[in-house]
Amino acid sequence: MISSSGTMRDLGEENRMLTFATLGPAGSNHEFVTEQYLAFHGLEGANVVLIDDFDDALRLLADGAADFVVQVAVHPAATDTVAKAHFEHGIRVIDTFISPSRPLGVLTRADTAHPKSLGLQPATKAYLNTARWETLVPEVSIRTVAEGLLAGRFDSGVTALSFTEEHPGKFRVDEELGTVDDPWLVYGRARVSDGGVVAWPDSPGAALFRVALSR
């Protein structure tokens, strides 16, 4: 488990630092989006704890070592996480939001003319046609894909385009994939639903419903 702490910030009368757990390692898309979510709520001073898997995150939350957990809804473990949270720990989904990922692309080692292996986080497999590679290597996050490229574990990888700037000359961009507007889940110990739908009546989606009805 890796921990990265922000600077203490006045959060009101309680003046307490909240702790959010999400998937690491440092530089992961989960860390990036969690920080964007915290900034949206004015919680830049919150502590972000990076975990290896969401079972660890649920245990931290259940034990009181974390206040909330943030997970992308398309993560392969999301279904199990929602079920385990509810039935094993009494933890609930307390918020959802939409956020774009880091700009992604297919990066290939500069010294590899004909790449045969591709590293990728399984949730990104449908972002491109993977048939051109003989071997697919699953990774925990786009950050571990970047680390695998650097270590030579595979020839190409689906990861953040910014990785080329971190290591100039080592990789080429074979394909730009852009960003995906992913749905995200936030878990907490208190239930926010009273048995009915919890939704935002003035949400952008609700506005689109009204526009469609007016046509």
N, C-alpha and C positions, 0 to 999 in steps of 0.2 A: 504494500500500500504506500502510495506517494502522497505527500501533502504539500500544497502551496497556499500560503496565506496572504490575503490582501492587507491593506492598512486599516486600522480601526477607524470607524466612522460613526458619528452620532446618529443612532437609529431611533432616537426619541427618548422617552423617559426611562425605558429599560436599559438603553445604551449597551446592549449585548450584541456580540458578534454571532451571527447565524452561521451555521455550517451546512453546506450543500455538498453531497457526494455525487460523483459522476464518473464515467469511464475514462481511465487514462490510456496511455501514458501522457506526460506533459506534451502539449502541442496537438492533442487529439481533437477531432471535430466536436466531441462531447464537451471538452473543456472550453473550446472556442464559443460554442453556442450557449453554454451555461453562463459564461461571462457576459455575453450579449443580453441574456435574459435578466441577469442581476442588474446590469446597467439600466435596462428598461424600467426596472422597479426602484431605481435609486439605491441599490444595495451593493455598490462597487466594493465596499469594505468587507463583504461577507467572506468567510473562509471556504475555499473550494478544496475538497479532499478527493483525490483521484484514486480509484479502486481498479482492481484487476478484473472483477466480474460483479454482476448485480446481486448475486447471493451475498457477497461481502457487504454491498451497499445496504441491503435490507437488514442485515445483522447490525450494522452501525446505527441505522435508523431505529430499529427495535430497542437497542441498548441505550439510546439517548446520546450516542456519540456523534450523530448527525441529526439535523433538524428536518432536512428534505433531501430527496434523491431526484435527479434529472436523467431521463432516458429517452433516446429517440424511439418513436413508436415502430419504426421499421427494423429495429435491431432484432436479430434472430431470437434473442432471449426474451423479448418483450411479452409475449403471451404467457410464458412460464413466470415471468417476474410479477405480472399482474395477479396471477393465481396464487403464487406463493405469498405475495404481500398480503393478500386478503385472508387466505385460509391458515397460513402458518404464523403470521405476525400481527394480524389485525391492522394492517397498514392499507391506506386507501390512495387512489389517484385523487389529488386535490386541485390540479390545474392542468390545462393543456394549452399549447401555443404552436404557432407556425414560425419556422425560421429557415432561411436558406443556409446551406452548408458553405464551407470554404469552397472557392472555385477549384474544381477537380479536373484532372487530366490523366492521360496515359503517359507515364514517363518511362523511358528506356535508358539503360546504361549506355553512355556515349560510345563505349568500345564494343558494343554488340550490334552487328549489322542485321542479323536475322534472329530476333528474339523468339525463344521457344517456351518460356515459362512466364506466367503472370501472377503476381501477388495482388490480392484484393480482399477487402472486407466483404463477407458474403452478401450483405445488403446492397452492395454496389454492382453485383453481377449483371443485373438487368440493364445497367446504364450503357452497355456497349455489346458488340458482337464478340464473344470470347473464343469463337471457333478458330481464329488465326493462331492461337497458342496451343501447344501440345499439352502443357501441364498448367493447372490452376492451383495456386497455393493460398489457402485461406489464412487470413490474419485477423487479429483482434480489432484493429482500428486502422484508419488511413495513416496514422503516425507510425505504427509498427510496419506498415507497408513501406513507408519511406525508409525506415531503419533497415528493413530487409533488402531494399535496393542498394543501399549504401554498403551493406555487408556482403552483397553478391549472392543472396539466397535465391534470387530469381532475376530474370532479364528485364522484365517490365513490371510496372505496378500502377494501380489506380490510387492516386494520392493527391495531395494538395499541390497545385501548380507552384505555389510559393517555395516548395522544396528546391526547385531549380535555382532560385535566388540564394538560398542558403548554401548551396554547393555548386557554384558556377563552373560550367564546363564538364561536369561529371555526368549529366543527363541531357537527353533531348526530349522534347514534347512531341509525341507521335499523334496525339489527338487531344483536343480540348473538349471537356465534357460540360463545363459551366457549373452552375449551382442547381441544387434541387431544393424546392420548398418542402421541407420535411415536417411532419407532425411530431410534437414532443410531449412527453408525459412528465408530470411532477408528482411525486409521492410524499405523503405526510402521515402523521399518526392520528390526525383528527379527520372525521368524515365531513365532507362539505355538502353532500346530497342528503335531502330529507326523504329520499325515496322517489323523487321526481327528477326531471331533466335539469341539469345545471348548465345554462347557456347564457350567452350575452345577447340580449334582444336587439341591441344597436350595433351588432358586429358587422364587419365588412360583408360576411356571407348573407346576413339578414338584409343588408342594403341591396345586394344582388337579387335576392328573392323579390323585393319590392319593384326593382327595375324590370325584372322579367314579367311581373304581373301587370305592369303599366303599359306594356307593348300591345 
